[in-house]
Amino acid sequence: MNNTTYAKLCGGIALVWTLALLFIPPFAKTVEQLMLLFLSTNAR
């Protein structure tokens, strides 16, 4: 995979992820809960 293809793939994934977080509230809430769970279990 060359750099151009990789950059387009990453940009597409980032765009889909951002739009999903903005326009699908249950998805955003689930992501937030998972992030808080991860941070609370790894806090020192």
N, C-alpha and C positions, 0 to 999 in steps of 0.2 A: 504494500500500500504506500503510495507516494504522499508527499506532504500536502499537496492540494486536496487530494481525496480525504485525507485524515482531517484537515481543517474544515472541509465542508461537512463531514460526518459529525464532528464535535459541535460545529455551529448549529446543525440541524437538531441534534439532541438537546443542546442548551435552549434553543427556541421552543421546542415541544415541551420541555420541562417547565420553562417559565410560563408559557401559556396555560399549561395544566394547573400550575400553582395559582395563577390569577383567576381562572374561570371555572375551576372545579373545586368548590369549597370542601367537600369531604376528603378529597385527595390532599389538599393543603393541610387540613387538620390532622390527618394521619401522618403526614411527613413531619409536622411539628411535634406530634407526640413521640414519634420514633427518635427524633433528634434530641428531645428532652430526656427520654429514657437513656439514650446512649451517653449523653453528657452527665447525667446524674449517676450512672453506674461507673463512669470513668473519672469522676472528680476526686481529687485528693486534697 
